[in-house]
């Protein structure tokens, strides 16, 4: 099944509030003859529809250019081989009288690579009455053009826009391909909610997958829609949609964190807002590696019944100019579109540690840090941030100052009761009754072990018992404990430094 073809010029000027607001902003820029507009987006079709309607509202003709078609009037849809290269194209545009709108697809990268093209564009922006729109996901506006340009990001569509799009796609599939729409009103609402955070193009992808198998869609497809969304987000390499299966009752220790989370589990409700509360903003979990920080992030989202997005801080960096900043903006926008949601940034120091103007990255790290810090301070959507860090000393002070996080918790090596509780949980994980084991003895033997090392001792004991052809016993796990040298023994200096910082600067977890 193919999605219905869109004729942008036929889209009425009314529609969902988000769409009308985006068009109004474009109309203001066009009618004021703003010389350059930069759309940093992969949603080419959606952006072009918005531009065409805005231009029509202003009484402007619209031209387009790409390296495959050259400069052409939109309504003519013909190729112009003489203007397929960027410099002849800009020269042709410069000769065009009037105040038309020119949409240049993927042109920013061509202009950045050519001093001549940049010079021609500067001349056009200085003297012409027309509007040039640079459309595409790669490249960035050269510094010499920033003062004459307006950058526009297309946020993820709001639920009302997704709902309208889903209705149109399903109606087209039913009319043209005989696809059956058996969604109940409740199922339709659940499907729209499951598609939040995706672009309209990505929504099309999910719907096509759902309908393709048997030519129908019903309420049972919502779970598949969530799985498809997780696959699409994971493909970006920056965000992933996690599905936590355990709540805070599966967390060993973390007494203070559990109490803090429990006191705020209703803080996102309308009743809390009416009471005068602001939704909590986030926490930083820092401390000894392997002690359950990541597990707590997952358990918190499960406890609050919120979608959990994991941001891989190290994957933000991209070789394309401007792409790293776009990766971060898109990730934060997606988290906002899913709000109320939990955004988990794992190992925060990998993406934002040690950033500053002395770096040899052209200031990229500093710009990313500034963008994240600003979002943390001013984000309008109820997105709860859980950041984890193994070495907080590598983080810049901008991220740690008052107001960025609601609380900074220090996660230490588990004490004796926490180790005993952890062994009970790990034995339950491998489907063993903990009452058949001496968990007090195991906890005493595992002094200095992290949560991850406790888990591994159970796993290794299970392997040993299976290889010997017997049931797992306390002795199997004790033998694995004795054979393990925990990180607290292998690198005591680093552990001591981390624990010293936590004792002086953070709240015990």
C-alpha positions as CSV (number, residue, x, y, z in Angstrom):
1,X,0.0,0.0,0.0
2,X,1.2,3.5,-0.8
3,X,0.4,6.5,1.2
4,X,-1.9,9.0,-0.5
5,X,-0.2,11.5,-2.7
6,X,-0.2,15.0,-1.4
7,X,-0.9,18.1,-3.5
8,X,0.5,20.8,-1.2
9,X,-1.3,23.6,-3.1
10,X,-4.7,22.0,-2.2
11,X,-4.1,22.0,1.5
12,X,-6.5,24.5,3.1
13,X,-5.2,27.3,5.3
14,X,-7.0,25.8,8.3
15,X,-6.0,22.7,10.2
16,X,-4.7,21.6,13.6
17,X,-3.4,24.5,15.7
18,X,0.3,23.3,15.5
19,X,0.1,23.4,11.7
20,X,-1.6,26.8,11.5
21,X,1.0,28.2,13.9
22,X,3.9,26.9,11.8
23,X,2.4,28.3,8.6
24,X,1.7,31.7,10.2
25,X,5.3,32.0,11.3
26,X,6.4,31.2,7.7
27,X,3.9,33.7,6.3
28,X,5.4,36.5,8.5
29,X,8.9,35.7,7.2
30,X,7.8,35.6,3.6
31,X,5.6,38.7,3.6
32,X,8.4,40.7,5.3
33,X,10.8,39.5,2.5
34,X,13.2,37.8,4.9
35,X,16.0,36.8,2.5
36,X,17.0,33.4,3.9
37,X,15.1,30.7,5.8
38,X,16.9,27.5,6.9
39,X,14.8,24.4,7.5
40,X,17.1,21.8,9.3
41,X,14.8,18.8,8.9
42,X,14.4,15.4,7.3
43,X,10.7,15.9,6.9
44,X,11.1,17.4,3.4
45,X,7.5,16.8,2.3
46,X,5.9,18.3,5.4
47,X,8.2,21.3,5.2
48,X,7.3,21.9,1.5
49,X,3.6,21.6,2.2
50,X,3.9,24.3,4.9
51,X,6.0,26.5,2.6
52,X,3.6,26.2,-0.3
53,X,0.5,27.1,1.7
54,X,2.3,30.0,3.4
55,X,3.6,31.3,0.1
56,X,0.0,31.0,-1.4
57,X,-1.3,33.0,1.5
58,X,1.2,35.7,0.7
59,X,0.5,35.7,-3.0
60,X,4.0,34.4,-3.9
61,X,5.0,32.0,-6.7
62,X,7.2,29.1,-5.6
63,X,10.2,27.6,-7.3
64,X,12.3,24.6,-6.3
65,X,15.8,23.4,-6.9
66,X,17.7,20.2,-6.3
67,X,20.8,18.7,-7.8
68,X,18.6,16.3,-9.8
69,X,16.1,18.8,-11.3
70,X,17.7,22.2,-11.4
71,X,15.6,25.4,-10.9
72,X,12.0,24.9,-11.8
73,X,8.6,26.5,-11.1
74,X,6.8,24.1,-8.8
75,X,3.6,24.0,-10.9
76,X,5.6,23.1,-14.0
77,X,7.5,20.1,-12.6
78,X,10.2,20.0,-15.3
79,X,14.0,19.5,-15.2
80,X,16.5,22.3,-16.1
81,X,19.8,20.6,-16.6
82,X,21.6,23.9,-17.0
83,X,20.9,24.8,-13.4
84,X,21.5,21.5,-11.7
85,X,24.9,22.7,-10.2
86,X,24.5,25.1,-7.3
87,X,26.4,28.1,-8.8
88,X,24.4,28.3,-12.0
89,X,21.3,27.8,-10.0
90,X,22.1,30.7,-7.7
91,X,23.0,32.8,-10.7
92,X,19.6,32.0,-12.3
93,X,17.8,32.9,-9.0
94,X,19.7,36.2,-8.8
95,X,18.3,37.2,-12.2
96,X,14.7,36.4,-11.3
97,X,12.7,39.7,-10.7
98,X,10.0,40.0,-8.1
99,X,9.5,38.5,-4.7
100,X,9.1,34.8,-5.4
101,X,10.0,32.0,-3.0
102,X,12.8,29.5,-3.9
103,X,13.0,26.2,-2.1
104,X,16.6,24.7,-2.4
105,X,16.8,21.1,-1.3
106,X,20.0,20.0,0.4
107,X,21.7,23.2,-0.6
108,X,23.3,24.2,2.7
109,X,26.1,21.6,2.3
110,X,26.8,22.7,-1.3
111,X,27.0,26.3,-0.2
112,X,29.3,25.6,2.7
113,X,31.6,23.8,0.3
114,X,31.8,26.6,-2.2
115,X,33.1,30.1,-1.4
116,X,31.6,31.3,-4.8
117,X,28.2,30.0,-4.0
118,X,28.3,31.6,-0.5
119,X,29.3,34.9,-2.1
120,X,26.4,34.8,-4.6
121,X,24.0,34.0,-1.9
122,X,25.2,36.9,0.2
123,X,24.7,39.2,-2.7
124,X,21.1,37.9,-3.2
125,X,20.3,38.3,0.4
126,X,21.6,41.9,0.4
127,X,19.8,43.3,-2.6
128,X,17.0,40.9,-3.8
129,X,13.4,41.0,-2.7
130,X,12.9,37.3,-3.0
131,X,13.0,34.6,-0.3
132,X,15.4,31.6,-0.4
133,X,14.6,28.5,1.7
134,X,17.4,26.1,2.4
135,X,15.8,22.8,3.1
136,X,17.5,19.6,4.3
137,X,19.1,17.8,7.2
138,X,22.8,18.3,6.3
139,X,25.0,21.4,6.4
140,X,24.7,24.6,8.3
141,X,24.3,28.3,7.5
142,X,27.8,29.9,7.0
143,X,28.7,32.5,9.6
144,X,28.6,35.3,7.0
145,X,24.9,34.5,6.4
146,X,23.6,34.1,9.9
147,X,22.5,37.7,10.4
148,X,20.3,37.5,7.2
149,X,18.8,34.1,8.0
150,X,16.1,32.6,10.1
151,X,16.5,29.0,11.3
152,X,13.3,26.9,11.7
153,X,13.1,23.5,13.3
154,X,10.0,21.5,12.7
155,X,9.0,20.0,16.1
156,X,7.5,16.5,16.2
157,X,3.8,16.6,15.4
158,X,1.4,17.0,18.2
159,X,-1.2,14.3,18.9
160,X,-4.0,16.3,17.1
161,X,-1.9,16.5,13.9
162,X,-0.9,12.8,14.2
163,X,-4.6,11.9,14.6
164,X,-5.6,13.8,11.5
165,X,-2.8,12.2,9.5
166,X,-3.6,8.7,10.7
167,X,-7.3,9.2,9.7
168,X,-6.3,10.3,6.2
169,X,-3.9,7.4,5.7
170,X,-6.3,4.8,6.9
171,X,-9.1,6.3,4.8
172,X,-6.9,6.2,1.7
173,X,-5.9,2.6,2.4
174,X,-9.5,1.6,2.8
175,X,-10.7,3.4,-0.3
176,X,-7.9,2.5,-2.7
177,X,-6.7,-0.8,-1.3
178,X,-9.6,-2.3,0.5
179,X,-7.8,-2.3,3.9
180,X,-10.1,-2.8,6.8
181,X,-10.1,-0.3,9.7
182,X,-11.4,-2.1,12.8
183,X,-10.0,0.2,15.4
184,X,-12.3,1.1,18.2
185,X,-12.3,4.8,19.4
186,X,-10.2,3.7,22.4
187,X,-7.8,1.8,20.1
188,X,-7.5,4.7,17.8
189,X,-6.5,7.0,20.7
190,X,-4.0,4.4,22.0
191,X,-2.5,4.2,18.5
192,X,-2.1,7.9,18.2
193,X,-0.5,8.0,21.7
194,X,1.9,5.2,20.6
195,X,3.0,7.2,17.6
196,X,3.9,10.3,19.6
197,X,7.5,11.4,19.0
198,X,7.7,10.3,15.4
199,X,7.6,12.4,12.3
200,X,4.7,12.1,9.9
201,X,6.9,10.2,7.5
202,X,7.8,7.8,10.3
203,X,4.1,7.5,11.2
204,X,3.5,6.4,7.6
205,X,6.2,3.8,7.9
206,X,4.6,2.3,11.0
207,X,1.1,2.3,9.5
208,X,2.3,0.6,6.4
209,X,3.9,-2.1,8.4
210,X,0.7,-2.6,10.5
211,X,-1.6,-2.9,7.5
212,X,0.7,-4.8,5.1
213,X,0.5,-8.2,6.7
214,X,-3.2,-8.9,6.5
215,X,-4.7,-5.8,5.0
216,X,-6.4,-4.7,8.2
217,X,-5.7,-2.8,11.4
218,X,-7.4,-3.2,14.8
219,X,-6.7,-2.6,18.5
220,X,-4.3,-5.5,18.8
221,X,-1.8,-3.6,16.5
222,X,-1.0,-0.9,19.2
223,X,1.7,-3.1,20.7
224,X,3.3,-3.6,17.3
225,X,3.1,0.1,16.7
226,X,5.2,0.6,19.9
227,X,7.7,-2.0,18.7
228,X,8.0,-0.3,15.3
229,X,8.5,3.1,17.0
230,X,11.3,1.6,19.1
231,X,12.9,0.2,16.0
232,X,12.8,3.6,14.2
233,X,14.1,5.5,17.2
234,X,17.0,3.0,17.6
235,X,17.9,3.4,13.9
236,X,19.0,7.0,14.7
237,X,21.7,5.7,16.9
238,X,21.0,8.5,19.4
239,X,17.7,7.6,21.1
240,X,16.2,4.3,22.0
241,X,12.8,3.5,23.5
242,X,13.3,1.2,26.5
243,X,10.7,-1.1,27.9
244,X,11.4,-1.5,31.6
245,X,9.8,-4.5,33.3
246,X,10.8,-4.1,36.9
247,X,9.8,-1.3,39.4
248,X,11.6,0.1,42.4
249,X,10.7,-3.0,44.5
250,X,13.4,-4.8,42.5
251,X,16.1,-2.3,43.5
252,X,18.4,-3.3,46.4
253,X,19.3,-0.5,48.7
254,X,18.7,3.0,47.4
255,X,16.6,3.9,50.5
256,X,16.7,7.6,49.9
257,X,16.1,7.4,46.2
258,X,13.1,5.2,46.7
259,X,11.6,7.6,49.3
260,X,12.2,10.5,46.9
261,X,10.6,8.8,43.9
262,X,7.7,7.6,46.0
263,X,6.9,11.1,47.3
264,X,6.7,12.4,43.7
265,X,4.9,9.7,41.8
266,X,1.8,11.8,41.5
267,X,3.6,15.1,40.9
268,X,2.8,15.1,37.2
269,X,-1.0,14.8,37.7
270,X,-3.4,17.7,37.1
271,X,-4.3,17.6,40.8
272,X,-0.6,18.3,41.7
273,X,-0.5,21.2,39.3
274,X,-3.7,22.6,40.7
275,X,-2.2,22.2,44.1
276,X,0.6,24.6,43.0
277,X,3.3,22.0,42.4
278,X,5.7,22.1,39.4
279,X,6.6,18.7,37.9
280,X,9.9,17.4,39.2
281,X,12.8,18.1,36.7
282,X,15.3,15.4,37.2
283,X,18.0,13.7,39.2
284,X,21.7,12.9,38.7
285,X,22.9,9.5,39.9
286,X,26.6,9.4,40.3
287,X,29.0,7.1,42.0
288,X,30.8,3.7,41.9
289,X,30.4,1.9,38.6
290,X,28.2,-1.2,38.5
291,X,26.1,-0.3,41.5
292,X,22.7,0.0,39.8
293,X,22.4,3.5,38.5
294,X,21.1,2.4,35.1
295,X,18.7,-0.1,36.7
296,X,17.2,2.7,38.9
297,X,16.6,4.8,35.8
298,X,14.6,2.0,34.3
299,X,12.8,1.1,37.5
300,X,11.8,4.8,38.0
301,X,10.1,5.0,34.6
302,X,8.3,1.7,35.3
303,X,7.2,3.0,38.7
304,X,5.8,6.2,37.2
305,X,4.3,4.4,34.2
306,X,6.0,6.7,31.8
307,X,7.8,6.1,28.4
308,X,11.5,5.8,28.9
309,X,13.9,7.2,26.3
310,X,17.6,6.4,26.5
311,X,20.0,9.0,25.0
312,X,23.4,7.7,24.2
313,X,25.5,10.8,24.9
314,X,28.5,9.6,23.0
315,X,26.6,9.1,19.8
316,X,25.5,12.7,19.5
317,X,28.7,13.6,17.7
318,X,28.5,13.6,13.9
319,X,31.0,14.4,11.2
320,X,28.5,16.6,9.3
321,X,28.6,20.3,10.2
322,X,25.6,21.1,12.4
323,X,24.5,17.5,12.6
324,X,25.6,17.0,16.2
325,X,23.5,20.0,17.4
326,X,20.6,18.7,15.4
327,X,20.9,15.2,16.9
328,X,20.6,16.8,20.4
329,X,17.7,19.1,19.4
330,X,15.8,16.2,17.8
331,X,16.3,14.0,20.8
332,X,15.1,16.6,23.3
333,X,12.1,17.4,21.0
334,X,11.2,13.8,20.8
335,X,11.3,13.5,24.6
336,X,9.0,16.5,24.8
337,X,6.6,15.1,22.3
338,X,6.3,12.0,24.5
339,X,5.8,14.0,27.7
340,X,5.2,13.2,30.4
341,X,8.2,11.0,29.9
342,X,11.5,10.0,31.4
343,X,14.7,10.9,29.5
344,X,17.7,8.8,30.6
345,X,21.1,10.1,29.7
346,X,23.5,7.2,30.5
347,X,27.1,8.0,31.3
348,X,26.6,11.8,31.0
349,X,30.4,12.5,31.1
350,X,30.9,10.7,27.7
351,X,29.0,13.3,25.8
352,X,29.3,16.4,28.0
353,X,32.4,15.8,30.2
354,X,35.4,18.1,30.0
355,X,33.7,20.4,27.4
356,X,35.0,23.9,27.0
357,X,36.5,26.5,24.7
358,X,39.9,24.9,24.8
359,X,38.8,21.8,23.0
360,X,39.9,21.3,19.4
361,X,36.4,20.7,18.1
362,X,35.6,24.2,17.0
363,X,33.5,24.7,20.1
364,X,31.1,21.9,19.3
365,X,31.3,20.4,22.8
366,X,30.7,23.7,24.4
367,X,27.6,24.4,22.1
368,X,26.1,21.0,23.0
369,X,26.7,21.6,26.7
370,X,25.0,25.0,26.4
371,X,22.1,23.6,24.5
372,X,21.6,20.9,27.1
373,X,22.0,23.2,30.1
374,X,19.4,25.7,28.6
375,X,16.9,22.9,28.0
376,X,17.4,21.6,31.5
377,X,16.6,25.1,32.9
378,X,13.8,26.1,30.6
379,X,12.1,23.0,29.1
380,X,8.3,23.6,29.0
381,X,7.3,20.0,28.6
382,X,7.1,17.7,31.7
383,X,10.2,15.6,30.8
384,X,11.9,14.0,33.8
385,X,15.7,13.7,33.3
386,X,17.6,10.9,34.9
387,X,21.3,11.3,34.2
388,X,23.9,8.8,35.3
389,X,27.6,9.3,35.7
390,X,30.4,7.1,36.9
391,X,32.9,9.9,37.4
392,X,31.2,13.2,38.2
393,X,34.5,15.0,38.5
394,X,34.7,15.0,34.7
395,X,31.4,17.0,34.4
396,X,31.6,20.8,33.9
397,X,30.1,22.8,36.8
398,X,27.4,24.3,34.5
399,X,25.6,21.0,34.7
400,X,25.9,20.7,38.5
401,X,24.8,24.1,39.6
402,X,21.6,24.6,41.6
403,X,18.5,24.3,39.5
404,X,19.7,21.9,36.8
405,X,18.8,18.8,38.9
406,X,16.3,18.5,41.7
407,X,18.8,16.3,43.5
408,X,22.2,14.7,43.1
409,X,22.4,11.3,44.6
410,X,25.6,9.4,45.3
411,X,25.5,5.7,44.7
412,X,28.0,3.8,46.9
413,X,29.0,0.2,47.1
414,X,26.1,-1.7,48.7
415,X,26.3,-2.3,52.4
416,X,25.6,-5.6,54.1
417,X,21.8,-5.5,54.1
418,X,21.7,-4.2,50.5
419,X,24.0,-7.1,49.4
420,X,21.8,-9.6,51.1
421,X,18.7,-8.1,49.4
422,X,20.5,-8.1,46.1
423,X,21.3,-11.8,46.4
424,X,17.6,-12.5,47.0
425,X,16.7,-10.6,43.9
426,X,19.4,-12.2,41.7
427,X,18.3,-15.6,42.8
428,X,14.7,-14.7,41.9
429,X,16.0,-13.5,38.5
430,X,17.3,-17.0,37.8
431,X,14.1,-18.6,39.1
432,X,15.5,-19.9,42.4
433,X,13.9,-19.7,45.8
434,X,16.2,-17.6,47.9
435,X,15.1,-19.4,51.1
436,X,17.1,-22.4,49.9
437,X,20.3,-20.3,50.0
438,X,22.3,-18.7,52.8
439,X,22.0,-15.1,51.5
440,X,23.4,-13.7,54.8
441,X,26.6,-15.7,54.2
442,X,26.8,-14.7,50.5
443,X,26.4,-11.0,51.5
444,X,29.2,-11.3,54.1
445,X,31.6,-13.0,51.7
446,X,30.9,-10.3,49.0
447,X,32.1,-7.3,50.9
448,X,33.4,-4.6,48.5
449,X,31.3,-6.1,45.6
450,X,29.2,-3.9,43.4
451,X,25.7,-4.8,42.3
452,X,27.0,-5.9,38.9
453,X,29.6,-8.1,40.5
454,X,27.0,-9.7,42.8
455,X,24.8,-10.5,39.7
456,X,27.8,-12.0,37.9
457,X,28.7,-14.2,40.9
458,X,25.2,-15.8,40.7
459,X,25.4,-16.1,36.9
460,X,28.9,-17.8,37.1
461,X,27.7,-20.1,39.9
462,X,24.8,-21.1,37.6
463,X,27.2,-22.0,34.8
464,X,29.4,-24.0,37.3
465,X,26.5,-26.0,38.6
466,X,25.1,-26.7,35.2
467,X,28.5,-27.9,33.9
468,X,28.8,-30.2,37.0
469,X,25.3,-31.6,36.4
470,X,23.8,-30.4,39.8
471,X,21.4,-27.8,41.1
472,X,22.8,-24.4,42.1
473,X,23.9,-24.2,45.7
474,X,25.3,-21.6,48.1
475,X,28.7,-23.2,47.8
476,X,28.7,-22.6,44.0
477,X,28.2,-18.9,44.5
478,X,30.7,-18.7,47.4
479,X,33.3,-20.3,45.1
480,X,32.7,-17.6,42.4
481,X,32.9,-14.9,45.0
482,X,36.3,-16.2,46.1
483,X,37.5,-16.3,42.5
484,X,36.5,-12.7,41.8
485,X,38.6,-9.6,42.4
486,X,36.1,-6.7,42.5
487,X,36.8,-3.3,41.2
488,X,37.2,-1.9,44.7
489,X,40.3,-4.2,45.0
490,X,41.6,-3.8,41.5
491,X,41.4,0.0,41.5
492,X,41.1,1.2,45.1
493,X,42.5,4.7,44.3
494,X,39.8,5.6,41.8
495,X,37.0,4.2,44.0
496,X,38.3,6.1,47.0
497,X,38.4,9.4,45.0
498,X,34.8,8.8,43.8
499,X,33.6,8.0,47.3
500,X,35.3,11.1,48.7
501,X,33.5,13.4,46.2
502,X,30.2,11.8,47.0
503,X,30.7,12.2,50.8
504,X,31.3,15.9,50.4
505,X,29.0,16.9,47.5
506,X,26.0,14.6,47.1
507,X,23.1,13.1,49.0
508,X,23.5,9.4,49.8
509,X,21.3,7.2,47.6
